[in-house]
Structure formats: structure tokens, C-alpha cells
Amino acid sequence: MTWLVGPHALGAAEWLGLFGHFLMLSMLAIGGAIATAPEIHRYVVGQHGWLTDAQFTASVALAQAAPGPNVLFLPVIGYGVGGLAGAAVVLVGSLIPSTTLALLATRWGAQRRSSRGVRAFVAGMAPITLGLLLSTGWILTEPSRQHAGSVALVLVTVAVMWRTKTSPIWMVGLGAVAGMLGWA
């Protein structure tokens, strides 16, 4: 049975696969849902061809520009894959396991906050989170990497964020101005 609910006609197995994939990714979202963007890109763009590189990047950018949590990009991508049903499948698949695990782990960790194991776990998660966020940034810059202005803007942003305590909103504004002027 196939339902046409959005841009793509998905069969029952594809709906189940979409739900299951986001269910699994939810458990890998160390550093937030945005850290899973490279794998989401591989799945919806590379493996299934449901979205193009530009559509994927635009979906993430649109959701990140909106006020609210960074998880908003998930239903936007789901909508691009399968309309409102796709948005719901992706969002529910992403929220159920991670929310349940976060609730249980937070309660458990709060009771054992001063233990060596909990402190070591928290310290060990920092480099993993950083690596996942860097890979996300790499994927999101793919459509504009051939433009020298875009590459320069990324390098300047990384340097400013690394070396100063400047608010990231200034770098977002710089990127917007550079884009409007055609420099990036």
C-alpha cells in the first residue's frame, strides 16, 4: 500500500524505515539533534534521494533561523520527504527514545553526581559532541564550499568563535550580509 502525502509516495516499509531510522538516530544525538545531520543527510539525500543537497541545507537553515529548539529541523526534513505525515513520523521517532533516555539518565545521574564514573562520562562526552558538531558543519557547508567567500567566512567564524567570547549572532549577521552582497 502506498500513500501520497507529500512530495514522495512512500510505501508502508518506507514509512517504517523512516520512523526506525530516526528512532535509532535519536539515541545517537549526543550534542543535540543537529549532531545527527550528517547521517540524516546520508539517509534522505544519499541513500533514498528524497531531498537534494540544496533542499536539505535549506531545510536545516530554515529551521535554525526560526526561534525555538534546534530539533525543529527534523520535522522540516520530514515534511520535505513525506508532507505532514513525514514531519510527524520523523518528529515522533526522534523524540520518544531520546526524551525517555534523557529523563531516566538525568534522574540517575543527579543521584550519583559526585561519583567518579559520572564525572568521567560527562568529561568524555565533550570531544564526541565537538566532533559530531564539526561533521555537521562540514555537511552544511557542502553546497557553498566551492565559493571562496563562503570558505573564508567559515574560517573567520571558526577563528572568532574559538578565540573570542563574541556572541555567535554577530557571525550570523556577518554571514547574512555577505550572502546579500553576493560574497558568499
PyMOL commands that place a pseudoatom at each C-alpha (Angstrom):
pseudoatom trace, name=CA, resn=MET, resi=1, chain=A, elem=C, hetatm=0, pos=[0.000, 0.000, 0.000]
pseudoatom trace, name=CA, resn=THR, resi=2, chain=A, elem=C, hetatm=0, pos=[1.334, 3.441, -0.921]
pseudoatom trace, name=CA, resn=TRP, resi=3, chain=A, elem=C, hetatm=0, pos=[0.231, 6.788, 0.449]
pseudoatom trace, name=CA, resn=LEU, resi=4, chain=A, elem=C, hetatm=0, pos=[0.909, 10.022, -1.357]
pseudoatom trace, name=CA, resn=VAL, resi=5, chain=A, elem=C, hetatm=0, pos=[1.111, 12.576, 1.441]
pseudoatom trace, name=CA, resn=GLY, resi=6, chain=A, elem=C, hetatm=0, pos=[3.780, 14.911, 0.182]
pseudoatom trace, name=CA, resn=PRO, resi=7, chain=A, elem=C, hetatm=0, pos=[6.392, 15.126, -2.497]
pseudoatom trace, name=CA, resn=HIS, resi=8, chain=A, elem=C, hetatm=0, pos=[7.101, 11.383, -2.385]
pseudoatom trace, name=CA, resn=ALA, resi=9, chain=A, elem=C, hetatm=0, pos=[4.896, 8.324, -2.444]
pseudoatom trace, name=CA, resn=LEU, resi=10, chain=A, elem=C, hetatm=0, pos=[6.131, 6.110, 0.373]
pseudoatom trace, name=CA, resn=GLY, resi=11, chain=A, elem=C, hetatm=0, pos=[5.144, 2.514, 0.934]
pseudoatom trace, name=CA, resn=ALA, resi=12, chain=A, elem=C, hetatm=0, pos=[4.486, 1.040, 4.357]
pseudoatom trace, name=CA, resn=ALA, resi=13, chain=A, elem=C, hetatm=0, pos=[8.024, -0.377, 4.526]
pseudoatom trace, name=CA, resn=GLU, resi=14, chain=A, elem=C, hetatm=0, pos=[9.498, 3.048, 3.726]
pseudoatom trace, name=CA, resn=TRP, resi=15, chain=A, elem=C, hetatm=0, pos=[7.391, 4.725, 6.420]
pseudoatom trace, name=CA, resn=LEU, resi=16, chain=A, elem=C, hetatm=0, pos=[8.517, 2.118, 8.926]
pseudoatom trace, name=CA, resn=GLY, resi=17, chain=A, elem=C, hetatm=0, pos=[12.136, 2.524, 7.780]
pseudoatom trace, name=CA, resn=LEU, resi=18, chain=A, elem=C, hetatm=0, pos=[11.915, 6.304, 8.116]
pseudoatom trace, name=CA, resn=PHE, resi=19, chain=A, elem=C, hetatm=0, pos=[10.454, 6.007, 11.619]
pseudoatom trace, name=CA, resn=GLY, resi=20, chain=A, elem=C, hetatm=0, pos=[13.010, 3.371, 12.657]
pseudoatom trace, name=CA, resn=HIS, resi=21, chain=A, elem=C, hetatm=0, pos=[15.950, 5.327, 11.297]
pseudoatom trace, name=CA, resn=PHE, resi=22, chain=A, elem=C, hetatm=0, pos=[15.019, 8.449, 13.243]
pseudoatom trace, name=CA, resn=LEU, resi=23, chain=A, elem=C, hetatm=0, pos=[14.276, 6.317, 16.304]
pseudoatom trace, name=CA, resn=MET, resi=24, chain=A, elem=C, hetatm=0, pos=[17.839, 4.971, 16.102]
pseudoatom trace, name=CA, resn=LEU, resi=25, chain=A, elem=C, hetatm=0, pos=[19.364, 8.387, 15.375]
pseudoatom trace, name=CA, resn=SER, resi=26, chain=A, elem=C, hetatm=0, pos=[17.645, 9.791, 18.429]
pseudoatom trace, name=CA, resn=MET, resi=27, chain=A, elem=C, hetatm=0, pos=[19.808, 7.554, 20.572]
pseudoatom trace, name=CA, resn=LEU, resi=28, chain=A, elem=C, hetatm=0, pos=[22.957, 8.885, 18.846]
pseudoatom trace, name=CA, resn=ALA, resi=29, chain=A, elem=C, hetatm=0, pos=[22.080, 12.572, 19.173]
pseudoatom trace, name=CA, resn=ILE, resi=30, chain=A, elem=C, hetatm=0, pos=[24.916, 13.432, 21.523]
pseudoatom trace, name=CA, resn=GLY, resi=31, chain=A, elem=C, hetatm=0, pos=[25.137, 17.214, 21.453]
pseudoatom trace, name=CA, resn=GLY, resi=32, chain=A, elem=C, hetatm=0, pos=[21.588, 17.626, 20.219]
pseudoatom trace, name=CA, resn=ALA, resi=33, chain=A, elem=C, hetatm=0, pos=[19.655, 16.563, 17.158]
pseudoatom trace, name=CA, resn=ILE, resi=34, chain=A, elem=C, hetatm=0, pos=[21.769, 18.755, 14.880]
pseudoatom trace, name=CA, resn=ALA, resi=35, chain=A, elem=C, hetatm=0, pos=[24.731, 16.448, 15.555]
pseudoatom trace, name=CA, resn=THR, resi=36, chain=A, elem=C, hetatm=0, pos=[22.937, 13.727, 13.571]
pseudoatom trace, name=CA, resn=ALA, resi=37, chain=A, elem=C, hetatm=0, pos=[22.597, 15.909, 10.462]
pseudoatom trace, name=CA, resn=PRO, resi=38, chain=A, elem=C, hetatm=0, pos=[25.400, 14.128, 8.541]
pseudoatom trace, name=CA, resn=GLU, resi=39, chain=A, elem=C, hetatm=0, pos=[23.679, 10.754, 8.960]
pseudoatom trace, name=CA, resn=ILE, resi=40, chain=A, elem=C, hetatm=0, pos=[20.265, 12.241, 8.175]
pseudoatom trace, name=CA, resn=HIS, resi=41, chain=A, elem=C, hetatm=0, pos=[21.797, 13.746, 5.026]
pseudoatom trace, name=CA, resn=ARG, resi=42, chain=A, elem=C, hetatm=0, pos=[23.249, 10.372, 4.040]
pseudoatom trace, name=CA, resn=TYR, resi=43, chain=A, elem=C, hetatm=0, pos=[19.894, 8.681, 4.556]
pseudoatom trace, name=CA, resn=VAL, resi=44, chain=A, elem=C, hetatm=0, pos=[17.441, 11.139, 2.954]
pseudoatom trace, name=CA, resn=VAL, resi=45, chain=A, elem=C, hetatm=0, pos=[19.746, 12.582, 0.256]
pseudoatom trace, name=CA, resn=GLY, resi=46, chain=A, elem=C, hetatm=0, pos=[22.357, 9.948, -0.496]
pseudoatom trace, name=CA, resn=GLN, resi=47, chain=A, elem=C, hetatm=0, pos=[20.560, 6.672, 0.105]
pseudoatom trace, name=CA, resn=HIS, resi=48, chain=A, elem=C, hetatm=0, pos=[16.945, 7.472, -0.819]
pseudoatom trace, name=CA, resn=GLY, resi=49, chain=A, elem=C, hetatm=0, pos=[17.191, 10.662, -2.898]
pseudoatom trace, name=CA, resn=TRP, resi=50, chain=A, elem=C, hetatm=0, pos=[14.114, 12.105, -1.198]
pseudoatom trace, name=CA, resn=LEU, resi=51, chain=A, elem=C, hetatm=0, pos=[15.812, 15.520, -0.925]
pseudoatom trace, name=CA, resn=THR, resi=52, chain=A, elem=C, hetatm=0, pos=[18.625, 17.209, -2.844]
pseudoatom trace, name=CA, resn=ASP, resi=53, chain=A, elem=C, hetatm=0, pos=[21.695, 18.708, -1.165]
pseudoatom trace, name=CA, resn=ALA, resi=54, chain=A, elem=C, hetatm=0, pos=[20.219, 22.189, -1.586]
pseudoatom trace, name=CA, resn=GLN, resi=55, chain=A, elem=C, hetatm=0, pos=[16.810, 21.157, -0.190]
pseudoatom trace, name=CA, resn=PHE, resi=56, chain=A, elem=C, hetatm=0, pos=[18.469, 19.521, 2.812]
pseudoatom trace, name=CA, resn=THR, resi=57, chain=A, elem=C, hetatm=0, pos=[20.625, 22.553, 3.562]
pseudoatom trace, name=CA, resn=ALA, resi=58, chain=A, elem=C, hetatm=0, pos=[17.666, 24.911, 3.074]
pseudoatom trace, name=CA, resn=SER, resi=59, chain=A, elem=C, hetatm=0, pos=[15.542, 22.785, 5.439]
pseudoatom trace, name=CA, resn=VAL, resi=60, chain=A, elem=C, hetatm=0, pos=[18.176, 22.948, 8.165]
pseudoatom trace, name=CA, resn=ALA, resi=61, chain=A, elem=C, hetatm=0, pos=[18.792, 26.667, 7.614]
pseudoatom trace, name=CA, resn=LEU, resi=62, chain=A, elem=C, hetatm=0, pos=[15.066, 27.489, 7.683]
pseudoatom trace, name=CA, resn=ALA, resi=63, chain=A, elem=C, hetatm=0, pos=[14.520, 25.590, 10.910]
pseudoatom trace, name=CA, resn=GLN, resi=64, chain=A, elem=C, hetatm=0, pos=[17.636, 27.012, 12.558]
pseudoatom trace, name=CA, resn=ALA, resi=65, chain=A, elem=C, hetatm=0, pos=[16.588, 30.560, 11.661]
pseudoatom trace, name=CA, resn=ALA, resi=66, chain=A, elem=C, hetatm=0, pos=[13.240, 30.089, 13.408]
pseudoatom trace, name=CA, resn=PRO, resi=67, chain=A, elem=C, hetatm=0, pos=[13.048, 30.727, 17.138]
pseudoatom trace, name=CA, resn=GLY, resi=68, chain=A, elem=C, hetatm=0, pos=[12.938, 27.608, 19.237]
pseudoatom trace, name=CA, resn=PRO, resi=69, chain=A, elem=C, hetatm=0, pos=[14.970, 24.453, 19.815]
pseudoatom trace, name=CA, resn=ASN, resi=70, chain=A, elem=C, hetatm=0, pos=[17.415, 23.140, 17.223]
pseudoatom trace, name=CA, resn=VAL, resi=71, chain=A, elem=C, hetatm=0, pos=[15.329, 19.985, 16.869]
pseudoatom trace, name=CA, resn=LEU, resi=72, chain=A, elem=C, hetatm=0, pos=[12.951, 21.954, 14.611]
pseudoatom trace, name=CA, resn=PHE, resi=73, chain=A, elem=C, hetatm=0, pos=[14.939, 20.949, 11.547]
pseudoatom trace, name=CA, resn=LEU, resi=74, chain=A, elem=C, hetatm=0, pos=[13.736, 17.349, 11.907]
pseudoatom trace, name=CA, resn=PRO, resi=75, chain=A, elem=C, hetatm=0, pos=[10.054, 17.920, 11.080]
pseudoatom trace, name=CA, resn=VAL, resi=76, chain=A, elem=C, hetatm=0, pos=[11.071, 20.290, 8.255]
pseudoatom trace, name=CA, resn=ILE, resi=77, chain=A, elem=C, hetatm=0, pos=[13.131, 17.493, 6.707]
pseudoatom trace, name=CA, resn=GLY, resi=78, chain=A, elem=C, hetatm=0, pos=[10.310, 15.021, 7.371]
pseudoatom trace, name=CA, resn=TYR, resi=79, chain=A, elem=C, hetatm=0, pos=[7.883, 17.385, 5.658]
pseudoatom trace, name=CA, resn=GLY, resi=80, chain=A, elem=C, hetatm=0, pos=[10.155, 17.530, 2.625]
pseudoatom trace, name=CA, resn=VAL, resi=81, chain=A, elem=C, hetatm=0, pos=[10.175, 13.744, 2.477]
pseudoatom trace, name=CA, resn=GLY, resi=82, chain=A, elem=C, hetatm=0, pos=[6.503, 12.992, 3.116]
pseudoatom trace, name=CA, resn=GLY, resi=83, chain=A, elem=C, hetatm=0, pos=[4.439, 16.089, 3.866]
pseudoatom trace, name=CA, resn=LEU, resi=84, chain=A, elem=C, hetatm=0, pos=[2.695, 16.434, 7.221]
pseudoatom trace, name=CA, resn=ALA, resi=85, chain=A, elem=C, hetatm=0, pos=[2.800, 12.694, 7.843]
pseudoatom trace, name=CA, resn=GLY, resi=86, chain=A, elem=C, hetatm=0, pos=[6.563, 12.718, 7.195]
pseudoatom trace, name=CA, resn=ALA, resi=87, chain=A, elem=C, hetatm=0, pos=[7.015, 15.568, 9.647]
pseudoatom trace, name=CA, resn=ALA, resi=88, chain=A, elem=C, hetatm=0, pos=[5.061, 13.670, 12.301]
pseudoatom trace, name=CA, resn=VAL, resi=89, chain=A, elem=C, hetatm=0, pos=[6.845, 10.343, 11.715]
pseudoatom trace, name=CA, resn=VAL, resi=90, chain=A, elem=C, hetatm=0, pos=[10.290, 11.946, 11.917]
pseudoatom trace, name=CA, resn=LEU, resi=91, chain=A, elem=C, hetatm=0, pos=[9.491, 14.061, 14.967]
pseudoatom trace, name=CA, resn=VAL, resi=92, chain=A, elem=C, hetatm=0, pos=[7.824, 11.277, 16.968]
pseudoatom trace, name=CA, resn=GLY, resi=93, chain=A, elem=C, hetatm=0, pos=[10.563, 8.815, 16.029]
pseudoatom trace, name=CA, resn=SER, resi=94, chain=A, elem=C, hetatm=0, pos=[13.173, 11.303, 17.177]
pseudoatom trace, name=CA, resn=LEU, resi=95, chain=A, elem=C, hetatm=0, pos=[11.574, 12.413, 20.415]
pseudoatom trace, name=CA, resn=ILE, resi=96, chain=A, elem=C, hetatm=0, pos=[10.326, 9.229, 22.073]
pseudoatom trace, name=CA, resn=PRO, resi=97, chain=A, elem=C, hetatm=0, pos=[13.605, 7.412, 22.799]
pseudoatom trace, name=CA, resn=SER, resi=98, chain=A, elem=C, hetatm=0, pos=[15.799, 10.427, 23.459]
pseudoatom trace, name=CA, resn=THR, resi=99, chain=A, elem=C, hetatm=0, pos=[13.253, 12.024, 25.783]
pseudoatom trace, name=CA, resn=THR, resi=100, chain=A, elem=C, hetatm=0, pos=[12.778, 8.790, 27.711]
pseudoatom trace, name=CA, resn=LEU, resi=101, chain=A, elem=C, hetatm=0, pos=[16.508, 8.151, 27.994]
pseudoatom trace, name=CA, resn=ALA, resi=102, chain=A, elem=C, hetatm=0, pos=[17.270, 11.753, 28.965]
pseudoatom trace, name=CA, resn=LEU, resi=103, chain=A, elem=C, hetatm=0, pos=[14.663, 11.668, 31.715]
pseudoatom trace, name=CA, resn=LEU, resi=104, chain=A, elem=C, hetatm=0, pos=[15.926, 8.383, 33.145]
pseudoatom trace, name=CA, resn=ALA, resi=105, chain=A, elem=C, hetatm=0, pos=[19.632, 9.290, 32.819]
pseudoatom trace, name=CA, resn=THR, resi=106, chain=A, elem=C, hetatm=0, pos=[19.125, 12.714, 34.394]
pseudoatom trace, name=CA, resn=ARG, resi=107, chain=A, elem=C, hetatm=0, pos=[17.409, 11.221, 37.415]
pseudoatom trace, name=CA, resn=TRP, resi=108, chain=A, elem=C, hetatm=0, pos=[20.069, 8.517, 37.751]
pseudoatom trace, name=CA, resn=GLY, resi=109, chain=A, elem=C, hetatm=0, pos=[22.981, 10.953, 37.248]
pseudoatom trace, name=CA, resn=ALA, resi=110, chain=A, elem=C, hetatm=0, pos=[21.597, 13.503, 39.707]
pseudoatom trace, name=CA, resn=GLN, resi=111, chain=A, elem=C, hetatm=0, pos=[21.637, 10.865, 42.419]
pseudoatom trace, name=CA, resn=ARG, resi=112, chain=A, elem=C, hetatm=0, pos=[25.261, 9.968, 41.604]
pseudoatom trace, name=CA, resn=ARG, resi=113, chain=A, elem=C, hetatm=0, pos=[26.602, 13.377, 40.530]
pseudoatom trace, name=CA, resn=SER, resi=114, chain=A, elem=C, hetatm=0, pos=[29.798, 13.196, 42.565]
pseudoatom trace, name=CA, resn=SER, resi=115, chain=A, elem=C, hetatm=0, pos=[30.808, 9.662, 41.588]
pseudoatom trace, name=CA, resn=ARG, resi=116, chain=A, elem=C, hetatm=0, pos=[33.974, 9.177, 39.558]
pseudoatom trace, name=CA, resn=GLY, resi=117, chain=A, elem=C, hetatm=0, pos=[32.122, 7.303, 36.802]
pseudoatom trace, name=CA, resn=VAL, resi=118, chain=A, elem=C, hetatm=0, pos=[29.550, 10.033, 36.205]
pseudoatom trace, name=CA, resn=ARG, resi=119, chain=A, elem=C, hetatm=0, pos=[32.230, 12.740, 36.182]
pseudoatom trace, name=CA, resn=ALA, resi=120, chain=A, elem=C, hetatm=0, pos=[34.345, 10.713, 33.716]
pseudoatom trace, name=CA, resn=PHE, resi=121, chain=A, elem=C, hetatm=0, pos=[31.334, 10.132, 31.457]
pseudoatom trace, name=CA, resn=VAL, resi=122, chain=A, elem=C, hetatm=0, pos=[30.496, 13.838, 31.349]
pseudoatom trace, name=CA, resn=ALA, resi=123, chain=A, elem=C, hetatm=0, pos=[34.137, 14.749, 30.605]
pseudoatom trace, name=CA, resn=GLY, resi=124, chain=A, elem=C, hetatm=0, pos=[34.366, 12.094, 27.892]
pseudoatom trace, name=CA, resn=MET, resi=125, chain=A, elem=C, hetatm=0, pos=[31.270, 13.301, 26.077]
pseudoatom trace, name=CA, resn=ALA, resi=126, chain=A, elem=C, hetatm=0, pos=[32.765, 16.740, 25.297]
pseudoatom trace, name=CA, resn=PRO, resi=127, chain=A, elem=C, hetatm=0, pos=[35.113, 15.603, 22.475]
pseudoatom trace, name=CA, resn=ILE, resi=128, chain=A, elem=C, hetatm=0, pos=[32.437, 13.365, 20.992]
pseudoatom trace, name=CA, resn=THR, resi=129, chain=A, elem=C, hetatm=0, pos=[29.983, 16.259, 20.924]
pseudoatom trace, name=CA, resn=LEU, resi=130, chain=A, elem=C, hetatm=0, pos=[32.560, 18.555, 19.341]
pseudoatom trace, name=CA, resn=GLY, resi=131, chain=A, elem=C, hetatm=0, pos=[33.371, 16.009, 16.629]
pseudoatom trace, name=CA, resn=LEU, resi=132, chain=A, elem=C, hetatm=0, pos=[29.713, 15.491, 15.773]
pseudoatom trace, name=CA, resn=LEU, resi=133, chain=A, elem=C, hetatm=0, pos=[29.098, 19.229, 15.572]
pseudoatom trace, name=CA, resn=LEU, resi=134, chain=A, elem=C, hetatm=0, pos=[32.133, 19.719, 13.318]
pseudoatom trace, name=CA, resn=SER, resi=135, chain=A, elem=C, hetatm=0, pos=[30.918, 16.991, 10.958]
pseudoatom trace, name=CA, resn=THR, resi=136, chain=A, elem=C, hetatm=0, pos=[27.514, 18.692, 10.871]
pseudoatom trace, name=CA, resn=GLY, resi=137, chain=A, elem=C, hetatm=0, pos=[29.149, 21.979, 9.925]
pseudoatom trace, name=CA, resn=TRP, resi=138, chain=A, elem=C, hetatm=0, pos=[31.098, 20.236, 7.167]
pseudoatom trace, name=CA, resn=ILE, resi=139, chain=A, elem=C, hetatm=0, pos=[27.918, 18.755, 5.653]
pseudoatom trace, name=CA, resn=LEU, resi=140, chain=A, elem=C, hetatm=0, pos=[26.028, 22.046, 5.857]
pseudoatom trace, name=CA, resn=THR, resi=141, chain=A, elem=C, hetatm=0, pos=[28.779, 23.940, 4.030]
pseudoatom trace, name=CA, resn=GLU, resi=142, chain=A, elem=C, hetatm=0, pos=[28.875, 21.434, 1.147]
pseudoatom trace, name=CA, resn=PRO, resi=143, chain=A, elem=C, hetatm=0, pos=[26.677, 23.394, -1.292]
pseudoatom trace, name=CA, resn=SER, resi=144, chain=A, elem=C, hetatm=0, pos=[28.841, 26.526, -0.966]
pseudoatom trace, name=CA, resn=ARG, resi=145, chain=A, elem=C, hetatm=0, pos=[32.334, 25.103, -0.406]
pseudoatom trace, name=CA, resn=GLN, resi=146, chain=A, elem=C, hetatm=0, pos=[33.438, 25.912, -3.964]
pseudoatom trace, name=CA, resn=HIS, resi=147, chain=A, elem=C, hetatm=0, pos=[32.832, 29.640, -3.338]
pseudoatom trace, name=CA, resn=ALA, resi=148, chain=A, elem=C, hetatm=0, pos=[35.968, 31.272, -1.877]
pseudoatom trace, name=CA, resn=GLY, resi=149, chain=A, elem=C, hetatm=0, pos=[33.932, 33.856, 0.050]
pseudoatom trace, name=CA, resn=SER, resi=150, chain=A, elem=C, hetatm=0, pos=[31.945, 31.127, 1.799]
pseudoatom trace, name=CA, resn=VAL, resi=151, chain=A, elem=C, hetatm=0, pos=[35.072, 29.246, 2.779]
pseudoatom trace, name=CA, resn=ALA, resi=152, chain=A, elem=C, hetatm=0, pos=[36.660, 32.459, 4.081]
pseudoatom trace, name=CA, resn=LEU, resi=153, chain=A, elem=C, hetatm=0, pos=[33.514, 33.254, 6.079]
pseudoatom trace, name=CA, resn=VAL, resi=154, chain=A, elem=C, hetatm=0, pos=[33.548, 29.792, 7.679]
pseudoatom trace, name=CA, resn=LEU, resi=155, chain=A, elem=C, hetatm=0, pos=[37.230, 30.129, 8.608]
pseudoatom trace, name=CA, resn=VAL, resi=156, chain=A, elem=C, hetatm=0, pos=[36.720, 33.619, 10.058]
pseudoatom trace, name=CA, resn=THR, resi=157, chain=A, elem=C, hetatm=0, pos=[33.704, 32.389, 12.046]
pseudoatom trace, name=CA, resn=VAL, resi=158, chain=A, elem=C, hetatm=0, pos=[35.631, 29.428, 13.464]
pseudoatom trace, name=CA, resn=ALA, resi=159, chain=A, elem=C, hetatm=0, pos=[38.561, 31.675, 14.420]
pseudoatom trace, name=CA, resn=VAL, resi=160, chain=A, elem=C, hetatm=0, pos=[36.344, 34.307, 16.060]
pseudoatom trace, name=CA, resn=MET, resi=161, chain=A, elem=C, hetatm=0, pos=[34.313, 31.730, 17.986]
pseudoatom trace, name=CA, resn=TRP, resi=162, chain=A, elem=C, hetatm=0, pos=[37.451, 29.907, 19.099]
pseudoatom trace, name=CA, resn=ARG, resi=163, chain=A, elem=C, hetatm=0, pos=[39.461, 32.944, 20.173]
pseudoatom trace, name=CA, resn=THR, resi=164, chain=A, elem=C, hetatm=0, pos=[36.865, 35.390, 21.499]
pseudoatom trace, name=CA, resn=LYS, resi=165, chain=A, elem=C, hetatm=0, pos=[33.701, 35.488, 23.539]
pseudoatom trace, name=CA, resn=THR, resi=166, chain=A, elem=C, hetatm=0, pos=[31.839, 37.298, 20.754]
pseudoatom trace, name=CA, resn=SER, resi=167, chain=A, elem=C, hetatm=0, pos=[28.186, 36.355, 20.517]
pseudoatom trace, name=CA, resn=PRO, resi=168, chain=A, elem=C, hetatm=0, pos=[27.516, 33.979, 17.587]
pseudoatom trace, name=CA, resn=ILE, resi=169, chain=A, elem=C, hetatm=0, pos=[24.676, 36.248, 16.458]
pseudoatom trace, name=CA, resn=TRP, resi=170, chain=A, elem=C, hetatm=0, pos=[27.298, 38.682, 15.093]
pseudoatom trace, name=CA, resn=MET, resi=171, chain=A, elem=C, hetatm=0, pos=[28.738, 35.949, 12.887]
pseudoatom trace, name=CA, resn=VAL, resi=172, chain=A, elem=C, hetatm=0, pos=[25.245, 35.007, 11.711]
pseudoatom trace, name=CA, resn=GLY, resi=173, chain=A, elem=C, hetatm=0, pos=[24.686, 38.665, 10.828]
pseudoatom trace, name=CA, resn=LEU, resi=174, chain=A, elem=C, hetatm=0, pos=[28.023, 38.809, 9.006]
pseudoatom trace, name=CA, resn=GLY, resi=175, chain=A, elem=C, hetatm=0, pos=[27.036, 35.733, 7.026]
pseudoatom trace, name=CA, resn=ALA, resi=176, chain=A, elem=C, hetatm=0, pos=[23.691, 37.277, 6.121]
pseudoatom trace, name=CA, resn=VAL, resi=177, chain=A, elem=C, hetatm=0, pos=[25.318, 40.499, 4.921]
pseudoatom trace, name=CA, resn=ALA, resi=178, chain=A, elem=C, hetatm=0, pos=[27.959, 38.576, 2.940]
pseudoatom trace, name=CA, resn=GLY, resi=179, chain=A, elem=C, hetatm=0, pos=[25.205, 36.479, 1.331]
pseudoatom trace, name=CA, resn=MET, resi=180, chain=A, elem=C, hetatm=0, pos=[23.100, 39.534, 0.430]
pseudoatom trace, name=CA, resn=LEU, resi=181, chain=A, elem=C, hetatm=0, pos=[26.121, 41.169, -1.181]
pseudoatom trace, name=CA, resn=GLY, resi=182, chain=A, elem=C, hetatm=0, pos=[26.958, 38.007, -3.125]
pseudoatom trace, name=CA, resn=TRP, resi=183, chain=A, elem=C, hetatm=0, pos=[30.267, 37.491, -1.348]
pseudoatom trace, name=CA, resn=ALA, resi=184, chain=A, elem=C, hetatm=0, pos=[29.368, 34.064, -0.006]
for i in range(1, 184): cmd.bond("trace and resi %d" % i, "trace and resi %d" % (i + 1))
show_as sticks, trace
zoom trace
